[in-house]
């Protein structure tokens, strides 16, 4: 039996059975495939974004010290 045969069998299962099978495989398997898990994206509020820009990008004091050195 190869992965293609298993794949076809799993696809033939109802969705609930597929979920149960996946749960069992996750518990039993030491090797879990790295699926396309969602990347953690930093979500900035408008206020946090403005604060970051003002402190880090548009900060005149940092620019002045860089140019003086």
C-alpha positions as CSV (number, residue, x, y, z in Angstrom):
1,X,0.0,0.0,0.0
2,X,1.3,3.4,-0.9
3,X,0.3,7.0,0.0
4,X,-1.7,7.4,-3.2
5,X,-4.0,4.5,-2.3
6,X,-4.4,5.8,1.3
7,X,-5.1,9.2,0.0
8,X,-7.9,7.9,-2.2
9,X,-9.4,5.9,0.6
10,X,-9.3,8.9,3.0
11,X,-10.9,11.2,0.4
12,X,-13.7,8.6,0.1
13,X,-14.5,8.9,3.8
14,X,-17.1,11.4,5.0
15,X,-15.8,14.6,6.4
16,X,-16.4,13.6,10.1
17,X,-14.5,10.4,9.6
18,X,-11.6,12.3,8.0
19,X,-11.4,14.5,11.0
20,X,-11.5,11.5,13.4
21,X,-8.7,9.8,11.3
22,X,-6.6,13.0,11.3
23,X,-7.0,13.3,15.1
24,X,-5.9,9.6,15.5
25,X,-2.9,10.1,13.2
26,X,-1.8,13.2,15.1
27,X,-1.9,11.3,18.4
28,X,-0.1,8.2,17.0
29,X,2.5,9.7,14.8
30,X,5.8,11.0,15.9
31,X,6.2,12.7,12.6
32,X,3.7,15.3,11.9
33,X,3.8,17.0,8.5
34,X,4.3,20.8,8.5
35,X,1.1,21.8,7.0
36,X,0.5,25.3,5.7
37,X,-0.3,26.6,9.1
38,X,-1.2,30.3,9.2
39,X,1.7,32.6,9.9
40,X,1.3,34.7,13.0
41,X,1.0,38.2,11.6
42,X,1.4,41.2,13.9
43,X,-1.8,43.2,13.7
44,X,-1.3,46.9,14.5
45,X,-4.0,49.2,15.4
46,X,-3.9,52.6,13.8
47,X,-2.7,54.1,17.0
48,X,0.1,51.6,17.6
49,X,1.2,52.0,14.0
50,X,1.3,55.8,14.3
51,X,3.2,55.6,17.6
52,X,5.8,53.2,16.1
53,X,6.3,55.4,13.1
54,X,6.7,58.5,15.2
55,X,9.1,56.9,17.6
56,X,11.2,54.9,15.1
57,X,10.9,56.4,11.7
58,X,10.2,60.1,12.2
59,X,12.3,60.6,15.3
60,X,14.5,63.6,14.8
61,X,16.7,62.9,17.8
62,X,17.9,59.6,16.4
63,X,18.6,61.1,13.0
64,X,20.6,63.9,14.6
65,X,22.8,61.6,16.7
66,X,23.5,59.4,13.6
67,X,24.5,62.4,11.5
68,X,26.7,63.8,14.3
69,X,28.7,60.5,14.6
